[in-house]
């Protein structure tokens, strides 16, 4: 359809720390792609993006303590997220898929383009 305009809207947000930015980023990605993730799953994805993995017991214990979770819950979430393709296994370690992996030490500017399908 001819005559469509592009609307530009800028939304700014401030978060404290790389973990909070990562959680916000993965929440937005899930919402835009209509992927139903629990809050805890988003926290795990963000944690993996920043810490690298939960294979090491210290990282796993830190996640459990930080988010009042258990190792069993982590393994269930890892399995589900791997089946969804959000996480991959690389060198026997579970990691965030490279296509959605960012360096959250930096500020983040997302550009989202939603178009009409025909």
Secondary structure, 3 states (H helix, E strand, C coil): CCCCCCCCCCCCCCCCCHHHHHHHHHHHHHHHCCCCCCHHHHHHHHHHHHHCCCCCHHHHHHHHHHHCCCHHHHHHHHHHHHHHCCEEEECCEEEECHHHCCCCCCCCCCCCCCCCCC
